[in-house]
Amino acid sequence: MYRASSPKLFHDHRPGAAQLYPLDHIRAMSITRFTLCILVAAFVSIVGCATQTPDPLAGWHFSSLNNLHSNQAITDDYQNYIQSQKGFVGAVDFLEDGAGQHAVDIKMGVNGRWWRHILIYDKENKRIKVIRYKTGGYRS
């Protein structure tokens, strides 16, 4: 007689095998596997968000293009920098920090990846730092 509380059983049809096996371990493994997949997905999404590069130009403000074009030393330097790089230019922004330093923020596309190149200049318009990192992807 079948009772609702009895474990589900199946018969092994291989020759010489006549024992019955409970199916409860399969259900337990499925629940365990599902829980593990959810935990891995949560971990990956949290770690992926935590590894973003902080904006090195936080606190800087945009400057007018007139300031950029009137500063021939920075204009020549950033244009020479672009010529030395592979890829194509997506955008160029000119920024200043209020203390006399300037920065040129260049977005470039190279082989399906967007790269951000930040050129920082001191008060004498000499390049003092270059920051370069990947920011995302695109399809061509």
Secondary structure, 3 states (H helix, E strand, C coil): CCCCCCCCEEECCCCCCCCEEECHHHHHHHHHHHHHHHHHHHHHHHHHHHCCCCCCCCCCEECCHHHHHHCHHHHHHHHHHHHHCCCEEEEEEEEECCCCCEEEEEEEEECCEEEEEEEEECCCCCEEEEEEEEEEECCC
